[in-house]
Amino acid sequence: MGQNFHDIYHIKKWLGINIVGVKFFLAFIFFDKIFGTLAEKSSIPPFVAVWLPNFVFGILAIYLLRNAKK
């Protein structure tokens, strides 16, 4: 009985971590599309528009990796 609750806890924890990862992925795609459109239709240089989402999410990834529980 106790083992069953333990397994359920780990499944929920694993599922929650994966959902957070999917949300970050969708946010990255959203920002990539937004800045791609801005590069085409505004005065933002294409080089900046393409690399800005990569730079922002790269900094976020470094921050999350450094502050992750070991």
Summary of the structure (lengths in Angstrom):
residues: 70
radius of gyration: 18.1
end to end distance: 29.0
largest distance: 62.9
contacts: 144
relative contact order: 0.08
helix: 87%
strand: 0%
